[in-house]
Amino acid sequence: MNNAVLALLAGAALSLAGCQANSTKTEAAAGSASAAALLTPGPWRGALATQGQEIPFSFEVKTEAGQPVVYLVNKGLNGEERLRCPEITAAGDSATIRLHVFDAALVVRADGAGKLKGNWVKYDAKGPYRVPLTATAGAQPLFGGPSAGQAQAFAGKWAVEFTGDDGQPYPAVGIFQQSGPSVVGTFLTTTGDYRYLAGQASGDQLKLSTFDGNHGYFYVATRTGPAQLKGNFYSGKSGHETWTAVLDPKAKLPDADALTSLKKGETRLSFKFPSVAQGGSISPTDAKYRGKVLVLQLMGSWCPNCLDETTFLAPWYEKNKQRGVEIIGLGYERSAAYDKAAPRLRKLQDRYRIGYDLAVAGVSNKDSVAKSLPQLATFLAFPTTVFIDKKGAVRKIHTGFSGPGTGKYYAEETAAFNQEIDKLLKE
């Protein structure tokens, strides 16, 4: 083949490459324009249709750098949280809104002016997981207009018992604040809190909901006495529990430091897990951790309570690591495959600016934790936090985490964390 022909072919290839690049840019611009046309800037009210119920939630669309960005907005005892969802793509007449760090999305299309319909999709579920949804532009209350009758008082602390469809009960503490018909609150449980809940009182009925991208919750209850409630809790596609509550200012849960323990005779945890940094591994006996106070965070990128703890731990570590303390995040993900689990944890690491080490430890169930950390006698929930002294001995294991949606309980949680670290550093 002579040089002239080679030159012609090279020019054609460059021209084709240019066309492909321009085509890609054009498609991306068209997708962005399509998504922007669907997602009108401003507040929206969404509603998930599941189990014969409606789980309402609020979100806001903003324009940032010329692109639409969705914020899931949840109100609670400690103000509100805004979960940023910037990954939005469009194809045909639909837009896909990836939900924060979770392996989930809202897939929507237009349903008239200022209206959307589509599905909430969870890609990491064991089977197909699609929940129909609708959304309407404009500021609107979660549960319709004000009650026609006088809203009863639901504020205070309640001793709660949830009972699953399997008949197994478990305790909780409900904490509600009320202003007129508007109610915010949460439930504390032995495995963590139910985060930001908001809704309204209407006559003798209470309704609360939340949606963080990975969980959609709806609570409804009716007064059955002067200081008693009875109701239902709907979770996502199929979760259902009943609940009862009694007003009790002294309601409390079992000690979170006594729920998870080591087996008799064990004093430390031994493991070696692959790091999310390709090619490395992490063990508590590594030189980096010797002679230091070490915190193990048993967590997962799918777990909102774990994200609450990470929101605290990531900046805390940057401020305190020079004191001789390290943190290892042990990630238990939906998939056991490293090439699926590690990217989920790396995304979490980037989004939360985590400076401490993360490892892929297993899959997100109790059996996996028991297998990977056989020194543990019990394991109840994600997150679980393990405090290890300078000699490598486990000194305390704390189950669950009371996040910022719990108000003063979050302050107590973080204060106890700091007290434990201070004690171990002084030894």
VOGU-3710 file (C-alpha; in Angstrom, 3 decimals, decimal comma):
1> mnnavlalla> 0,000/0,000/0,000  1,573/3,284/-1,097  1,963/6,403/1,025  -0,826/8,263/-0,774  -3,356/5,558/0,048  -2,128/5,435/3,650  -2,560/9,178/3,941  -6,096/8,971/2,566  -7,010/6,206/5,025  -5,468/8,089/7,928
11> gaalslagcq> -7,406/11,220/7,005  -10,614/9,229/6,743  -9,988/7,660/10,137  -9,373/11,043/11,711  -12,500/12,406/10,076  -14,527/9,441/11,330  -13,081/9,816/14,832  -14,023/13,484/14,757  -17,555/12,615/13,667  -17,833/10,045/16,455
21> anstkteaaa> -16,592/12,505/19,050  -18,961/15,177/17,804  -21,771/12,637/17,768  -21,053/11,686/21,369  -20,981/15,324/22,417  -24,214/15,985/20,538  -25,917/13,002/22,183  -24,718/14,107/25,624  -25,953/17,645/25,017  -29,282/16,323/23,770
31> gsasaaallt> -29,588/14,072/26,831  -28,814/16,990/29,137  -31,363/19,178/27,373  -33,956/16,392/27,559  -33,377/15,910/31,301  -33,510/19,663/31,902  -36,825/19,864/30,046  -38,310/17,176/32,289  -36,908/18,470/35,567  -38,226/21,967/36,128
41> pgpwrgalat> -36,105/23,828/38,715  -37,774/24,275/42,086  -39,486/22,114/44,718  -41,311/18,897/43,837  -43,507/16,394/45,654  -42,946/12,755/44,777  -45,046/9,756/45,777  -44,196/6,056/45,703  -47,171/3,738/45,164  -46,636/0,499/47,092
51> qgqeipfsfe> -48,622/-2,026/49,090  -51,805/-0,052/48,505  -50,202/2,967/50,172  -48,514/6,203/49,129  -45,059/7,109/50,427  -44,694/10,857/49,776  -41,329/12,604/49,666  -39,878/15,989/48,763  -37,114/16,851/46,348  -35,725/19,962/44,741
61> vkteagqpvv> -34,267/20,484/41,284  -31,482/23,013/40,888  -29,385/24,048/37,904  -25,651/23,784/38,549  -23,071/24,501/35,839  -25,911/24,414/33,327  -27,018/20,898/34,358  -30,002/19,767/36,443  -29,185/18,392/39,905  -31,738/16,723/42,196
71> ylvnkglnge> -31,676/17,042/45,988  -33,724/14,632/48,111  -35,000/16,734/51,029  -35,852/15,162/54,386  -36,876/17,111/57,488  -36,427/15,869/61,041  -35,587/16,674/64,637  -32,307/18,342/63,725  -33,360/20,429/60,732  -33,183/18,907/57,273
81> erlrcpeita> -30,834/16,880/55,124  -30,323/17,406/51,418  -28,950/14,388/49,554  -27,328/15,563/46,324  -27,992/13,492/43,190  -25,966/14,980/40,298  -25,817/11,861/38,080  -28,705/12,410/35,672  -28,881/10,990/32,162  -31,557/10,993/29,479
91> agdsatirlh> -32,501/8,555/26,740  -35,502/9,011/24,505  -38,346/10,491/26,550  -36,981/9,338/29,943  -34,471/10,592/32,492  -32,577/8,438/34,982  -31,697/10,080/38,300  -29,058/8,074/40,166  -29,778/8,314/43,876  -26,842/9,621/45,889
101> vfdaalvvra> -24,277/6,838/46,550  -26,850/4,054/46,337  -27,193/1,550/43,504  -30,677/2,857/42,792  -32,411/5,419/40,570  -35,609/7,214/39,716  -36,476/6,562/36,072  -39,062/9,129/34,981  -40,787/10,625/31,956  -43,229/13,481/31,430
111> dgagklkgnw> -46,880/12,970/32,383  -48,242/16,368/31,455  -47,064/19,870/32,369  -45,061/19,837/35,608  -45,737/16,156/36,186  -43,622/13,006/36,046  -44,289/9,303/36,268  -41,979/6,348/36,344  -40,346/3,962/38,791  -37,989/3,812/41,726
121> vkydakgpyr> -35,509/1,080/40,753  -33,040/-0,695/43,047  -30,354/-2,408/40,985  -28,683/-4,225/43,897  -31,835/-6,013/45,074  -31,876/-9,810/44,915  -34,751/-9,777/42,435  -36,480/-7,198/40,210  -37,257/-4,143/42,324  -39,435/-1,480/40,756
131> vpltatagaq> -41,882/0,749/42,609  -44,188/3,078/40,604  -43,927/6,770/41,348  -45,438/10,093/40,353  -44,166/13,610/40,974  -45,635/17,100/40,699  -43,742/20,377/40,511  -44,338/23,033/43,151  -44,172/23,377/46,926  -46,743/21,062/48,500
141> plfggpsagq> -47,301/19,409/51,889  -46,372/15,738/52,108  -49,840/14,618/53,190  -52,276/17,045/51,641  -53,856/20,131/53,171  -54,544/20,922/56,821  -56,900/18,703/58,773  -60,554/19,667/58,897  -60,595/18,757/62,597  -58,324/19,724/65,483
151> aqafagkwav> -55,024/17,841/65,311  -54,342/15,898/68,479  -50,981/16,137/70,243  -48,375/13,491/69,409  -45,244/15,244/70,698  -43,099/13,482/73,290  -41,230/10,257/73,899  -42,996/6,965/73,254  -42,152/3,379/74,210  -42,733/1,531/70,930
161> eftgddgqpy> -42,965/-2,105/69,911  -42,755/-3,101/66,239  -43,919/-6,544/65,142  -42,993/-8,001/61,765  -45,202/-10,236/59,654  -43,207/-13,130/61,148  -44,662/-12,259/64,557  -41,305/-11,297/66,082  -41,469/-8,058/68,113  -38,620/-5,636/68,789
171> pavgifqqsg> -38,442/-2,480/70,922  -38,017/1,102/69,806  -38,325/4,608/71,173  -40,369/7,150/69,217  -39,474/10,824/69,547  -41,835/13,369/67,986  -41,963/17,152/67,879  -45,096/18,947/66,753  -46,057/22,448/65,618  -49,767/22,635/64,824
181> psvvgtfltt> -50,465/19,747/62,456  -46,806/19,437/61,371  -44,828/16,628/63,015  -41,166/15,613/62,748  -39,425/12,815/64,571  -37,695/9,467/64,424  -37,600/6,001/65,952  -34,558/4,797/67,876  -33,953/1,036/67,740  -31,191/-1,281/68,916
191> tgdyrylagq> -29,892/-1,481/65,336  -29,963/2,250/64,542  -32,471/5,013/64,042  -35,053/5,474/61,294  -33,515/8,847/60,506  -35,489/11,889/59,280  -39,265/11,464/59,492  -41,775/14,192/58,698  -45,516/14,389/58,268  -48,645/15,595/59,940
201> asgdqlklst> -51,272/14,989/62,583  -54,840/14,932/61,322  -57,446/14,504/64,029  -56,470/11,352/65,923  -54,187/10,067/63,131  -50,417/10,481/62,667  -48,638/10,048/59,325  -44,866/10,183/58,775  -42,650/9,346/55,808  -39,107/9,522/54,472
211> fdgnhgyfyv> -37,181/8,629/51,302  -33,395/8,629/51,159  -32,936/6,894/47,803  -32,412/3,431/49,244  -35,345/3,267/51,682  -38,897/4,551/51,426  -40,789/4,449/54,747  -44,384/5,284/55,666  -45,761/5,193/59,208  -49,403/5,649/60,092
221> atrtgpaqlk> -50,974/5,371/63,544  -54,224/6,147/65,332  -54,758/6,985/68,988  -56,372/4,083/70,814  -56,307/5,819/74,191  -55,165/9,045/75,872  -51,499/7,984/75,621  -51,568/5,012/73,244  -51,034/4,521/69,528  -51,568/1,635/67,133
231> gnfysgksgh> -50,532/1,594/63,521  -48,668/0,201/60,524  -45,179/0,641/59,085  -44,692/0,146/55,339  -41,184/-0,184/53,936  -40,484/-0,097/50,215  -41,907/-2,720/47,915  -43,044/-5,319/50,435  -41,880/-4,641/53,998  -44,663/-4,379/56,553
241> etwtavldpk> -44,824/-4,274/60,355  -47,435/-3,267/62,906  -46,564/-1,041/65,841  -47,952/0,089/69,145  -46,753/2,916/71,373  -47,295/4,204/74,883  -46,343/7,741/75,906  -43,416/7,304/78,293  -40,892/10,077/79,058  -38,565/7,447/80,573
251> aklpdadalt> -38,570/5,101/77,559  -35,108/3,737/76,755  -33,369/1,011/74,776  -30,911/-1,674/75,909  -27,289/-0,541/76,254  -25,808/-0,297/72,720  -22,376/-1,195/74,155  -23,611/-4,568/75,443  -25,379/-6,003/72,383  -22,373/-7,226/70,370
261> slkkgetrls> -19,527/-9,171/71,949  -16,471/-11,353/71,421  -16,513/-15,093/72,029  -15,345/-16,237/75,431  -11,569/-16,180/75,613  -11,126/-13,876/72,616  -9,591/-10,430/73,104  -8,913/-9,206/69,572  -10,085/-9,415/65,968  -7,916/-11,007/63,308
271> fkfpsvaqgg> -8,502/-10,427/59,588  -6,906/-9,607/56,262  -9,218/-8,083/53,668  -8,555/-6,624/50,208  -8,283/-2,847/50,183  -10,472/-0,785/47,858  -7,122/0,462/46,552  -6,279/-2,112/43,873  -3,633/-4,664/44,812  -3,409/-4,026/48,544
281> sisptdakyr> -4,737/-5,671/51,685  -5,602/-4,437/55,164  -5,004/-6,104/58,528  -5,062/-4,623/62,048  -1,517/-5,982/62,501  -0,151/-3,812/59,659  2,683/-1,485/60,691  0,452/1,541/60,034  -1,839/0,624/62,945  0,635/-0,733/65,515
291> gkvlvlqlmg> 0,778/1,204/68,748  -2,236/3,299/67,786  -5,831/3,410/68,896  -7,841/1,754/66,117  -11,535/2,079/65,253  -13,231/-0,501/63,031  -16,383/0,642/61,245  -18,476/-2,325/60,062  -20,575/-0,734/57,362  -21,900/-0,731/53,808
301> swcpncldet> -22,491/1,856/51,095  -26,145/0,724/50,946  -26,776/1,570/54,625  -28,087/5,090/55,455  -27,204/4,733/59,148  -23,659/3,859/58,068  -23,602/7,006/55,942  -24,674/9,042/58,972  -21,745/7,585/60,895  -19,417/8,209/57,938
311> tflapwyekn> -20,551/11,833/57,787  -19,258/12,142/61,352  -16,160/9,939/61,060  -14,653/11,316/57,839  -14,073/14,904/59,056  -13,363/13,663/62,592  -10,498/11,537/61,273  -8,919/14,448/59,399  -8,927/16,513/62,601  -7,685/13,744/64,919
321> kqrgveiigl> -5,445/11,335/62,997  -2,287/13,136/64,161  -3,182/12,144/67,750  -2,317/8,497/67,085  -5,677/7,095/66,030  -6,660/5,228/62,862  -9,946/4,031/61,361  -10,599/1,085/59,060  -13,932/0,862/57,267  -14,919/-2,773/56,701
331> gyersaaydk> -17,390/-2,744/53,822  -20,050/-5,444/53,586  -21,657/-4,875/50,200  -24,590/-6,353/48,290  -22,241/-8,297/46,022  -19,461/-10,639/47,119  -17,520/-9,923/43,908  -14,630/-7,537/44,493  -15,038/-5,877/41,085  -18,591/-4,900/42,072
341> aaprlrklqd> -18,143/-4,165/45,767  -14,948/-2,102/45,548  -16,352/0,494/43,086  -19,360/1,040/45,385  -17,020/1,724/48,303  -14,742/3,923/46,184  -17,762/5,992/45,190  -18,627/6,355/48,876  -15,001/7,288/49,596  -15,036/10,022/46,961
351> ryrigydlav> -18,456/11,424/47,863  -17,720/11,644/51,605  -14,013/12,489/51,254  -13,005/9,548/53,409  -9,317/9,705/54,301  -9,177/6,480/56,315  -8,706/3,028/54,816  -11,578/0,986/53,372  -11,608/-2,751/52,721  -14,021/-5,202/51,083
361> agvsnkdsva> -14,932/-7,534/53,943  -17,928/-9,521/52,708  -21,600/-9,336/51,804  -24,279/-7,484/53,733  -25,646/-10,129/56,070  -24,947/-11,470/59,559  -23,634/-14,813/58,315  -20,980/-13,067/56,240  -19,848/-11,032/59,234  -19,710/-14,163/61,412
371> kslpqlatfl> -17,583/-15,949/58,787  -15,220/-13,051/58,148  -14,806/-12,127/61,849  -15,117/-15,489/63,648  -13,997/-14,012/66,969  -17,384/-12,278/67,288  -19,984/-14,120/69,377  -22,865/-11,937/68,218  -23,536/-9,429/65,480  -26,788/-7,501/65,167
381> afpttvfidk> -26,544/-4,578/62,784  -24,725/-2,239/60,449  -23,062/-0,046/61,478  -21,177/-1,591/64,360  -18,140/0,232/65,758  -15,220/-1,564/67,407  -12,728/0,289/69,615  -9,233/-1,289/69,830  -6,527/-0,116/72,197  -2,836/0,508/71,463
391> kgavrkihtg> -1,982/-3,111/72,288  -4,505/-4,492/69,799  -7,160/-5,578/72,300  -10,859/-4,932/71,703  -12,115/-2,617/74,418  -15,656/-1,776/73,354  -18,139/-2,751/70,644  -20,976/-0,325/69,931  -24,035/-1,454/67,946  -25,852/1,009/65,683
401> fsgpgtgkyy> -25,471/4,760/65,361  -27,854/7,546/66,322  -27,491/9,982/63,433  -28,208/13,702/63,071  -31,900/13,012/62,512  -32,214/12,048/66,200  -31,496/15,505/67,648  -29,892/15,384/71,105  -29,208/11,654/70,807  -26,751/12,392/68,003
411> aeetaafnqe> -24,911/14,804/70,307  -24,792/12,114/73,000  -23,568/9,524/70,474  -20,669/11,629/69,225  -19,744/12,763/72,739  -19,497/9,123/73,887  -17,310/8,331/70,870  -14,905/11,135/71,756  -14,808/10,103/75,420  -13,841/6,542/74,496
421> idkllke> -11,089/7,706/72,141  -9,719/10,155/74,717  -9,607/7,395/77,337  -7,749/4,970/75,053  -5,268/7,598/73,898  -4,316/8,429/77,475  -3,400/4,816/78,262
//
